Amino acid sequence: MDALELGAFLRSRRGRLAPQDVGLPAGSRRRTPGLRREEVAVLAHISTEYYVRLEQGRAPRPSAEVLAGIAGALRLSDTESAHLHLLAGTAPLSRGLHPREVRRSILAMIGRLPQTAAFVLSAAYEVLAWNNLAAALMEDFGALAPQDRNLARRAFLDPPHPDEPLYGIADGADFRQGVAMQLRSALATYPDDPALSGLVEDLLAGSTEFTRLWERHDVQAPPMLTKTFHHPSVGKVTVDCDALLLPDRDQHLVLYTAPQGSSDAQALALLSVLGASTTDATRP
């Protein structure tokens, strides 16, 4: 149980709700936004004293039933509820390192996907595998040292071109928000992984934007259905974005495609011809 992080997460979720969101009268003007602690306690069917101690990081581990009541009171999503259970120590944790080995079947598949930029991300946003089109659209990852293939570091600390968004994507702010959210979930799942904890420490020390996003305690990123790149060779390219979870390894297979016959598909086809100096399904 991570009592302090649990308390901070509860405070952040309570602060985003208004009384009318949970069927309570607005009442008189409040000094601070959000529900009062006693309101959450009533909705969760627990004592106010116990809930206050939970937020202060001083309470014993709550039961699964208590957590379910709190999740309902705070209107948590499924992702947020799962994170709550992780912090409380009532969900299984992976005490080892987050997996970096990519299945051979996945490596073979991304090398065969036509007109699709495909790559695999670890739980720590390391690019583990990619095909030629992904390298042509984004960056030749094969030319980078393995430690430099981390998209979180690239986005917050070391973008290829400091005056431009990472890879020229138009939704850079949304991407960085999603990075912060997913890293929080990953760190809760792998609390003993020095690579993850070290990454978060570096981002907090080196990026005020990451610090601001991290302190929001959000864990559910909005879906990114499309992504627009401004590529130096082919110009503006808007692609459909699908991130498929590989649950056995906490990895994501990311696929960028474009509707057949569209100008964006033609741009991807041109990029596939231009190529990049890397081999299909490359990995360190």
C-alpha atoms as a printed R data frame, in Angstrom:
    type eleno elety resid chain resno       x       y       z
1   ATOM     1    CA   MET     A     1   0.000   0.000   0.000
2   ATOM     2    CA   ASP     A     2   1.342   3.405  -1.037
3   ATOM     3    CA   ALA     A     3  -0.525   5.449   1.583
4   ATOM     4    CA   LEU     A     4   0.751   8.886   0.567
5   ATOM     5    CA   GLU     A     5   0.127   8.366  -3.136
6   ATOM     6    CA   LEU     A     6  -3.298   6.912  -2.351
7   ATOM     7    CA   GLY     A     7  -4.194   9.994  -0.335
8   ATOM     8    CA   ALA     A     8  -2.991  12.337  -3.082
9   ATOM     9    CA   PHE     A     9  -4.983  10.439  -5.692
10  ATOM    10    CA   LEU     A    10  -8.163  10.601  -3.594
11  ATOM    11    CA   ARG     A    11  -7.741  14.343  -3.064
12  ATOM    12    CA   SER     A    12  -7.228  14.923  -6.780
13  ATOM    13    CA   ARG     A    13 -10.359  12.941  -7.709
14  ATOM    14    CA   ARG     A    14 -12.468  14.610  -5.011
15  ATOM    15    CA   GLY     A    15 -11.384  18.053  -6.173
16  ATOM    16    CA   ARG     A    16 -12.664  17.587  -9.690
17  ATOM    17    CA   LEU     A    17 -16.279  16.864  -8.666
18  ATOM    18    CA   ALA     A    18 -19.052  19.351  -8.006
19  ATOM    19    CA   PRO     A    19 -21.948  18.504  -5.651
20  ATOM    20    CA   GLN     A    20 -24.396  18.378  -8.544
21  ATOM    21    CA   ASP     A    21 -22.205  15.751 -10.238
22  ATOM    22    CA   VAL     A    22 -23.158  13.279  -7.513
23  ATOM    23    CA   GLY     A    23 -26.742  14.391  -6.932
24  ATOM    24    CA   LEU     A    24 -26.082  16.750  -4.024
25  ATOM    25    CA   PRO     A    25 -27.394  20.319  -3.778
26  ATOM    26    CA   ALA     A    26 -24.825  22.991  -4.598
27  ATOM    27    CA   GLY     A    27 -25.556  24.845  -1.365
28  ATOM    28    CA   SER     A    28 -23.622  27.911  -0.349
29  ATOM    29    CA   ARG     A    29 -20.419  29.087  -2.013
30  ATOM    30    CA   ARG     A    30 -17.450  26.842  -1.246
31  ATOM    31    CA   ARG     A    31 -13.990  28.058  -0.394
32  ATOM    32    CA   THR     A    32 -12.346  25.351  -2.491
33  ATOM    33    CA   PRO     A    33 -13.586  23.405  -5.523
34  ATOM    34    CA   GLY     A    34 -14.734  19.832  -5.218
35  ATOM    35    CA   LEU     A    35 -16.711  17.724  -2.799
36  ATOM    36    CA   ARG     A    36 -16.204  17.934   0.923
37  ATOM    37    CA   ARG     A    37 -14.603  14.943   2.619
38  ATOM    38    CA   GLU     A    38 -17.708  14.260   4.656
39  ATOM    39    CA   GLU     A    39 -19.778  14.172   1.448
40  ATOM    40    CA   VAL     A    40 -17.506  11.530  -0.049
41  ATOM    41    CA   ALA     A    41 -17.679   9.525   3.186
42  ATOM    42    CA   VAL     A    42 -21.482   9.577   3.192
43  ATOM    43    CA   LEU     A    43 -21.632   8.528  -0.462
44  ATOM    44    CA   ALA     A    44 -19.101   5.733   0.151
45  ATOM    45    CA   HIS     A    45 -20.900   4.547   3.328
46  ATOM    46    CA   ILE     A    46 -17.819   4.919   5.527
47  ATOM    47    CA   SER     A    47 -17.009   7.195   8.452
48  ATOM    48    CA   THR     A    48 -15.726  10.679   7.763
49  ATOM    49    CA   GLU     A    49 -12.859  10.119  10.202
50  ATOM    50    CA   TYR     A    50 -11.645   7.067   8.288
51  ATOM    51    CA   TYR     A    51 -11.891   8.805   4.914
52  ATOM    52    CA   VAL     A    52  -9.972  11.817   6.255
53  ATOM    53    CA   ARG     A    53  -7.240   9.493   7.482
54  ATOM    54    CA   LEU     A    54  -7.093   7.842   4.061
55  ATOM    55    CA   GLU     A    55  -6.515  11.188   2.382
56  ATOM    56    CA   GLN     A    56  -3.865  12.025   4.982
57  ATOM    57    CA   GLY     A    57  -2.028   8.743   4.406
58  ATOM    58    CA   ARG     A    58  -2.609   7.590   7.999
59  ATOM    59    CA   ALA     A    59  -5.278   4.894   7.611
60  ATOM    60    CA   PRO     A    60  -4.757   1.127   7.517
61  ATOM    61    CA   ARG     A    61  -5.250  -0.649   4.232
62  ATOM    62    CA   PRO     A    62  -8.891  -0.363   3.117
63  ATOM    63    CA   SER     A    63 -10.844  -3.431   2.144
64  ATOM    64    CA   ALA     A    64 -11.977  -4.122  -1.397
65  ATOM    65    CA   GLU     A    65 -15.536  -3.249  -0.333
66  ATOM    66    CA   VAL     A    66 -14.461   0.133   1.034
67  ATOM    67    CA   LEU     A    67 -12.508   0.868  -2.137
68  ATOM    68    CA   ALA     A    68 -15.529  -0.033  -4.252
69  ATOM    69    CA   GLY     A    69 -17.641   2.402  -2.226
70  ATOM    70    CA   ILE     A    70 -15.067   5.176  -2.623
71  ATOM    71    CA   ALA     A    71 -14.731   4.496  -6.348
72  ATOM    72    CA   GLY     A    72 -18.476   4.841  -6.740
73  ATOM    73    CA   ALA     A    73 -18.623   7.989  -4.614
74  ATOM    74    CA   LEU     A    74 -15.864   9.645  -6.650
75  ATOM    75    CA   ARG     A    75 -17.335   8.468  -9.969
76  ATOM    76    CA   LEU     A    76 -14.075   6.763 -10.940
77  ATOM    77    CA   SER     A    77 -13.727   5.173 -14.344
78  ATOM    78    CA   ASP     A    78 -12.663   1.537 -14.640
79  ATOM    79    CA   THR     A    79  -9.070   2.640 -15.241
80  ATOM    80    CA   GLU     A    80  -9.095   4.970 -12.256
81  ATOM    81    CA   SER     A    81 -10.682   2.314 -10.049
82  ATOM    82    CA   ALA     A    82  -7.998  -0.192 -11.029
83  ATOM    83    CA   HIS     A    83  -5.347   2.400 -10.175
84  ATOM    84    CA   LEU     A    84  -7.012   2.993  -6.804
85  ATOM    85    CA   HIS     A    85  -6.768  -0.723  -6.015
86  ATOM    86    CA   LEU     A    86  -3.128  -0.780  -7.075
87  ATOM    87    CA   LEU     A    87  -2.262   2.078  -4.737
88  ATOM    88    CA   ALA     A    88  -4.150   0.455  -1.885
89  ATOM    89    CA   GLY     A    89  -2.322  -2.823  -2.371
90  ATOM    90    CA   THR     A    90  -5.445  -4.845  -3.100
91  ATOM    91    CA   ALA     A    91  -4.500  -5.607  -6.713
92  ATOM    92    CA   PRO     A    92  -1.592  -7.787  -7.773
93  ATOM    93    CA   LEU     A    93   1.639  -5.860  -8.350
94  ATOM    94    CA   SER     A    94   4.466  -6.844 -10.637
95  ATOM    95    CA   ARG     A    95   7.502  -6.520  -8.403
96  ATOM    96    CA   GLY     A    96   9.971  -7.115 -11.221
97  ATOM    97    CA   LEU     A    97  11.015  -5.051 -14.209
98  ATOM    98    CA   HIS     A    98   8.674  -4.048 -16.984
99  ATOM    99    CA   PRO     A    99   9.169  -6.417 -19.965
100 ATOM   100    CA   ARG     A   100  11.284  -5.227 -22.897
101 ATOM   101    CA   GLU     A   101  11.469  -8.375 -24.975
102 ATOM   102    CA   VAL     A   102   9.121  -8.246 -27.985
103 ATOM   103    CA   ARG     A   103   7.533 -11.482 -29.148
104 ATOM   104    CA   ARG     A   104   8.974 -12.786 -32.406
105 ATOM   105    CA   SER     A   105   5.503 -13.052 -33.899
106 ATOM   106    CA   ILE     A   106   4.973  -9.321 -33.308
107 ATOM   107    CA   LEU     A   107   8.373  -8.514 -34.852
108 ATOM   108    CA   ALA     A   108   7.502 -10.535 -37.924
109 ATOM   109    CA   MET     A   109   4.042  -8.992 -38.217
110 ATOM   110    CA   ILE     A   110   5.106  -5.345 -38.148
111 ATOM   111    CA   GLY     A   111   7.635  -6.068 -40.869
112 ATOM   112    CA   ARG     A   112   4.878  -7.395 -43.130
113 ATOM   113    CA   LEU     A   113   2.203  -4.727 -42.592
114 ATOM   114    CA   PRO     A   114   1.616  -2.862 -45.886
115 ATOM   115    CA   GLN     A   115   1.347   0.940 -45.868
116 ATOM   116    CA   THR     A   116   1.341   0.931 -42.078
117 ATOM   117    CA   ALA     A   117   3.781   2.658 -39.764
118 ATOM   118    CA   ALA     A   118   4.100   0.249 -36.855
119 ATOM   119    CA   PHE     A   119   6.157   0.228 -33.686
120 ATOM   120    CA   VAL     A   120   6.096  -1.313 -30.206
121 ATOM   121    CA   LEU     A   121   6.290   0.723 -27.000
122 ATOM   122    CA   SER     A   122   7.256  -0.543 -23.568
123 ATOM   123    CA   ALA     A   123   5.470   0.525 -20.399
124 ATOM   124    CA   ALA     A   124   8.217   3.161 -20.034
125 ATOM   125    CA   TYR     A   125   7.648   4.566 -23.560
126 ATOM   126    CA   GLU     A   126  10.766   2.944 -24.989
127 ATOM   127    CA   VAL     A   127  10.534   2.190 -28.710
128 ATOM   128    CA   LEU     A   128  11.375  -1.509 -28.748
129 ATOM   129    CA   ALA     A   129  10.634  -2.396 -32.365
130 ATOM   130    CA   TRP     A   130   9.602  -0.597 -35.538
131 ATOM   131    CA   ASN     A   131   9.298  -0.999 -39.278
132 ATOM   132    CA   ASN     A   132  10.722   1.058 -42.125
133 ATOM   133    CA   LEU     A   133   7.658   3.258 -42.522
134 ATOM   134    CA   ALA     A   134   7.601   4.170 -38.819
135 ATOM   135    CA   ALA     A   135  11.252   5.181 -39.077
136 ATOM   136    CA   ALA     A   136  10.558   7.231 -42.215
137 ATOM   137    CA   LEU     A   137   7.542   8.968 -40.659
138 ATOM   138    CA   MET     A   138   9.050   9.642 -37.250
139 ATOM   139    CA   GLU     A   139  12.770   9.063 -36.836
140 ATOM   140    CA   ASP     A   140  15.453   6.515 -37.710
141 ATOM   141    CA   PHE     A   141  15.461   4.799 -34.334
142 ATOM   142    CA   GLY     A   142  18.233   2.506 -35.526
143 ATOM   143    CA   ALA     A   143  20.602   5.475 -35.562
144 ATOM   144    CA   LEU     A   144  19.932   6.136 -31.876
145 ATOM   145    CA   ALA     A   145  21.442   4.468 -28.859
146 ATOM   146    CA   PRO     A   146  18.850   2.307 -27.042
147 ATOM   147    CA   GLN     A   147  18.627   4.774 -24.139
148 ATOM   148    CA   ASP     A   148  17.745   7.556 -26.604
149 ATOM   149    CA   ARG     A   149  14.696   5.750 -28.028
150 ATOM   150    CA   ASN     A   150  12.429   6.784 -25.165
151 ATOM   151    CA   LEU     A   151   9.534   8.906 -26.453
152 ATOM   152    CA   ALA     A   152   8.823  10.359 -22.993
153 ATOM   153    CA   ARG     A   153  12.342  11.751 -22.781
154 ATOM   154    CA   ARG     A   154  12.152  12.929 -26.384
155 ATOM   155    CA   ALA     A   155   8.858  14.732 -25.796
156 ATOM   156    CA   PHE     A   156   9.694  16.432 -22.494
157 ATOM   157    CA   LEU     A   157  13.478  16.670 -22.283
158 ATOM   158    CA   ASP     A   158  15.184  16.220 -25.636
159 ATOM   159    CA   PRO     A   159  13.032  16.803 -28.724
160 ATOM   160    CA   PRO     A   160  14.914  16.352 -32.028
161 ATOM   161    CA   HIS     A   161  14.154  19.987 -32.873
162 ATOM   162    CA   PRO     A   162  13.699  22.072 -29.675
163 ATOM   163    CA   ASP     A   163  11.650  24.777 -31.408
164 ATOM   164    CA   GLU     A   164   9.189  22.291 -32.925
165 ATOM   165    CA   PRO     A   165   6.826  19.611 -31.544
166 ATOM   166    CA   LEU     A   166   8.181  16.070 -31.402
167 ATOM   167    CA   TYR     A   167   8.154  14.740 -35.001
168 ATOM   168    CA   GLY     A   168   6.055  17.751 -35.976
169 ATOM   169    CA   ILE     A   169   2.860  16.273 -34.511
170 ATOM   170    CA   ALA     A   170   0.024  18.742 -34.166
171 ATOM   171    CA   ASP     A   171  -1.357  17.228 -30.943
172 ATOM   172    CA   GLY     A   172   1.870  17.374 -28.959
173 ATOM   173    CA   ALA     A   173   0.134  18.600 -25.802
174 ATOM   174    CA   ASP     A   174  -2.324  15.679 -25.871
175 ATOM   175    CA   PHE     A   175   0.517  13.243 -26.416
176 ATOM   176    CA   ARG     A   176   2.489  14.588 -23.458
177 ATOM   177    CA   GLN     A   177  -0.630  14.427 -21.284
178 ATOM   178    CA   GLY     A   178  -1.093  10.785 -22.239
179 ATOM   179    CA   VAL     A   179   2.551  10.039 -21.445
180 ATOM   180    CA   ALA     A   180   2.217  11.419 -17.916
181 ATOM   181    CA   MET     A   181  -0.972   9.441 -17.292
182 ATOM   182    CA   GLN     A   182   0.372   6.139 -18.542
183 ATOM   183    CA   LEU     A   183   3.675   6.510 -16.705
184 ATOM   184    CA   ARG     A   184   1.759   6.982 -13.457
185 ATOM   185    CA   SER     A   185  -0.100   3.715 -14.036
186 ATOM   186    CA   ALA     A   186   3.111   1.938 -15.041
187 ATOM   187    CA   LEU     A   187   4.939   3.102 -11.917
188 ATOM   188    CA   ALA     A   188   2.069   1.891  -9.739
189 ATOM   189    CA   THR     A   189   2.269  -1.503 -11.455
190 ATOM   190    CA   TYR     A   190   6.077  -1.782 -11.301
191 ATOM   191    CA   PRO     A   191   7.003   0.141  -8.137
192 ATOM   192    CA   ASP     A   192  10.405  -1.572  -7.833
193 ATOM   193    CA   ASP     A   193  11.551  -0.966 -11.411
194 ATOM   194    CA   PRO     A   194  14.509   1.486 -11.259
195 ATOM   195    CA   ALA     A   195  14.184   2.315 -14.962
196 ATOM   196    CA   LEU     A   196  10.617   3.551 -14.472
197 ATOM   197    CA   SER     A   197  11.229   5.391 -11.209
198 ATOM   198    CA   GLY     A   198  14.417   6.926 -12.617
199 ATOM   199    CA   LEU     A   199  12.587   8.074 -15.748
200 ATOM   200    CA   VAL     A   200   9.867   9.768 -13.699
201 ATOM   201    CA   GLU     A   201  12.470  11.418 -11.455
202 ATOM   202    CA   ASP     A   202  14.342  12.764 -14.484
203 ATOM   203    CA   LEU     A   203  11.157  14.104 -16.052
204 ATOM   204    CA   LEU     A   204  10.086  15.786 -12.804
205 ATOM   205    CA   ALA     A   205  13.521  17.375 -12.414
206 ATOM   206    CA   GLY     A   206  13.824  18.510 -16.018
207 ATOM   207    CA   SER     A   207  10.321  19.494 -17.152
208 ATOM   208    CA   THR     A   208   7.907  21.896 -15.488
209 ATOM   209    CA   GLU     A   209   5.189  20.738 -17.884
210 ATOM   210    CA   PHE     A   210   5.624  17.110 -16.850
211 ATOM   211    CA   THR     A   211   5.561  18.155 -13.192
212 ATOM   212    CA   ARG     A   212   2.287  20.021 -13.740
213 ATOM   213    CA   LEU     A   213   0.705  17.031 -15.495
214 ATOM   214    CA   TRP     A   214   2.063  14.559 -12.932
215 ATOM   215    CA   GLU     A   215   0.620  16.508 -10.022
216 ATOM   216    CA   ARG     A   216  -2.864  16.204 -11.509
217 ATOM   217    CA   HIS     A   217  -2.832  12.455 -10.677
218 ATOM   218    CA   ASP     A   218  -4.764  11.575 -13.827
219 ATOM   219    CA   VAL     A   219  -4.494   7.970 -15.012
220 ATOM   220    CA   GLN     A   220  -6.902   7.699 -17.938
221 ATOM   221    CA   ALA     A   221  -5.717   9.223 -21.186
222 ATOM   222    CA   PRO     A   222  -8.264  10.304 -23.813
223 ATOM   223    CA   PRO     A   223  -8.204   8.085 -26.896
224 ATOM   224    CA   MET     A   224  -6.078   9.387 -29.765
225 ATOM   225    CA   LEU     A   225  -8.015   8.396 -32.854
226 ATOM   226    CA   THR     A   226  -5.999  10.437 -35.343
227 ATOM   227    CA   LYS     A   227  -2.619  12.096 -35.389
228 ATOM   228    CA   THR     A   228  -1.254  14.757 -37.745
229 ATOM   229    CA   PHE     A   229   2.425  14.918 -38.641
230 ATOM   230    CA   HIS     A   230   4.175  17.781 -40.407
231 ATOM   231    CA   HIS     A   231   6.870  15.830 -42.232
232 ATOM   232    CA   PRO     A   232   9.821  17.622 -43.836
233 ATOM   233    CA   SER     A   233   9.650  15.472 -47.001
234 ATOM   234    CA   VAL     A   234   5.941  14.949 -47.672
235 ATOM   235    CA   GLY     A   235   4.287  17.759 -45.706
236 ATOM   236    CA   LYS     A   236   1.123  17.311 -43.645
237 ATOM   237    CA   VAL     A   237   0.048  13.722 -43.042
238 ATOM   238    CA   THR     A   238  -2.999  12.798 -40.940
239 ATOM   239    CA   VAL     A   239  -3.179   9.159 -39.915
240 ATOM   240    CA   ASP     A   240  -5.553   6.945 -37.996
241 ATOM   241    CA   CYS     A   241  -3.930   5.963 -34.713
242 ATOM   242    CA   ASP     A   242  -4.558   2.589 -33.070
243 ATOM   243    CA   ALA     A   243  -2.657   1.484 -29.962
244 ATOM   244    CA   LEU     A   244  -3.219  -2.202 -29.235
245 ATOM   245    CA   LEU     A   245  -2.337  -3.460 -25.771
246 ATOM   246    CA   LEU     A   246  -0.154  -6.573 -25.554
247 ATOM   247    CA   PRO     A   247  -1.282  -7.423 -22.016
248 ATOM   248    CA   ASP     A   248   1.148 -10.238 -21.270
249 ATOM   249    CA   ARG     A   249   4.059  -7.773 -21.534
250 ATOM   250    CA   ASP     A   250   2.451  -4.394 -20.805
251 ATOM   251    CA   GLN     A   251   3.512  -3.234 -24.255
252 ATOM   252    CA   HIS     A   252   1.584  -1.358 -26.928
253 ATOM   253    CA   LEU     A   253   1.610  -2.044 -30.646
254 ATOM   254    CA   VAL     A   254   1.002   1.340 -32.289
255 ATOM   255    CA   LEU     A   255  -0.322   1.437 -35.856
256 ATOM   256    CA   TYR     A   256  -0.561   4.520 -38.083
257 ATOM   257    CA   THR     A   257  -2.659   4.078 -41.226
258 ATOM   258    CA   ALA     A   258  -4.604   6.255 -43.674
259 ATOM   259    CA   PRO     A   259  -7.832   5.629 -45.624
260 ATOM   260    CA   GLN     A   260  -7.175   3.926 -48.939
261 ATOM   261    CA   GLY     A   261  -7.000   6.385 -51.842
262 ATOM   262    CA   SER     A   262  -6.630   9.458 -49.632
263 ATOM   263    CA   SER     A   263  -3.882  12.033 -50.027
264 ATOM   264    CA   ASP     A   264  -2.582  10.896 -46.646
265 ATOM   265    CA   ALA     A   265  -2.303   7.314 -47.917
266 ATOM   266    CA   GLN     A   266  -0.403   8.634 -50.935
267 ATOM   267    CA   ALA     A   267   1.960  10.472 -48.600
268 ATOM   268    CA   LEU     A   268   2.586   7.267 -46.635
269 ATOM   269    CA   ALA     A   269   3.206   5.403 -49.888
270 ATOM   270    CA   LEU     A   270   5.765   8.019 -50.898
271 ATOM   271    CA   LEU     A   271   7.447   7.722 -47.523
272 ATOM   272    CA   SER     A   272   7.610   3.952 -47.907
273 ATOM   273    CA   VAL     A   273   9.470   4.485 -51.176
274 ATOM   274    CA   LEU     A   274  11.799   7.085 -49.682
275 ATOM   275    CA   GLY     A   275  12.342   4.754 -46.758
276 ATOM   276    CA   ALA     A   276  14.849   5.127 -43.971
277 ATOM   277    CA   SER     A   277  18.224   3.540 -43.352
278 ATOM   278    CA   THR     A   278  16.883   0.836 -41.075
279 ATOM   279    CA   THR     A   279  15.680  -2.732 -41.466
280 ATOM   280    CA   ASP     A   280  12.163  -3.985 -40.878
281 ATOM   281    CA   ALA     A   281  11.181  -4.908 -37.333
282 ATOM   282    CA   THR     A   282  14.424  -3.609 -35.895
283 ATOM   283    CA   ARG     A   283  15.077  -3.839 -32.224
284 ATOM   284    CA   PRO     A   284  18.141  -3.435 -29.987
